[in-house]
Amino acid sequence: MSWKDNLIKIQPYTAGEQPNKTDFIKLNANENPYPPSPEVIRAIREFNGENLKKYPNADAVPLRAALAKRFGLECENVFAGNGSDDVLALCFRAFFNSGKPIIYPDITYSFYPVWCEMLKIPYETIPVDENFNINAADYDRPNGGVVIANPNAPTSIGRGPDFIREILDCNRESVVIVDEAYVDFGGISALPLLNEYENLVITQTFSKSRSMAGMRIGYALGNKEIISALFAAKDSYNSYPMDSVAIAAGIASVEDEEYFAETISRVISSRERLTEGLRAFGFDLPDSSANFVFAEHPKYAARDICEFLKTKDIYVRYFSKPRIDNRLRITVGTEEEIDKLLDALAGLK
Ligand code: PMP
């Protein structure tokens, strides 16, 4: 027996490639092409670096208060962490302890199975239909918890409140997490359902609609008991997941509603142009409710297109996985980036 036998054996999540060069178009990680609000940049610039000698506010109270105000909730209904990946991992740890398998779609965010492996949570996946739609009735079965990304990733399909309600109605006894990482780009939030369903938790992030992927801020909204279980999980793992700079910058972002709305509408209008442009080239893609599209070409293999685009310094995301291995996930970039992408695709042979 060697120490090597005791190292973790897990297939970790693979994030979008980060090429080691500067002059390229990065459409592979669903980042926002626009900078964060000028107020965020100002908050960082004006942050008194001397204060770094002290620990941050352990429970990120000032940021949670700003979020609570924005959503019309109490601070006790909000948990904040180091990116929504951190928050989701804590949710899995805090809510899925029944020993029964949790359920989520077969095509969804590929971090879910990794957290299950890591935390030894049994799980079952439920196939989406041939158009990548989730059938809510399929979730009416015994389970130890439910996770639904809405809009879903990488499919980009967003569903309305009746869909989440249907899932909640048949799952009164387990926690239902709705991962709304992309909801601000025209999706419909389950927020109004929080009053009605005490087992609902919503997670959101500053990485996409708030252009702050590099800062790592995510949060969960839910009833007080749910949120206090998250704090118990956090305080058994890392007391200070959010640093002081992130808390200050996060508040500045939340308080600049105008910039937030403006950036989102730019991304949405570029998304519509990208969608039309790709369809004009013969790509098949569902209408997107996110800041990315999920496209397939009947003539060209997705992997080949992905490699071809790399030769033009354009990076998109390809998943070598059953059911989606002929699809590309393409992030909505600036207008100029979309032009370059469409120009490059015109060179496909
Ligand atoms: N949920 C989904 C569906 C995502 O695609 C992502 C981004 N990879 C996340 C959560 C996590 O984002 P972050 O940790 O940057 O908040």
Residues whose N, C-alpha, C, O or C-beta is under 5 A from the ligand:
A	BS01	PMP	G83 S84 D85 Y109 A149 A153 D179 A181 T205 S207 I217 G218
